[in-house]
């Protein structure tokens, strides 16, 4: 059975507030920049995030990523 790609299925990868961070060991984390201004947002939310009050679609998501 194929495992889902949780990064692609959630909102974070499409959000202008997110930043993808890769550790030295190759682990991938999503950092939420909204967390720097608003403590109600987690720095590293559990993926996949399916609903978020701070979600703002990243325009490069549409034009460059093709998502």
Helices and strands as residue ranges (DSSP letters): H 6-9, G 12-14, E 18-22, E 28-32, G 33-36, H 59-63
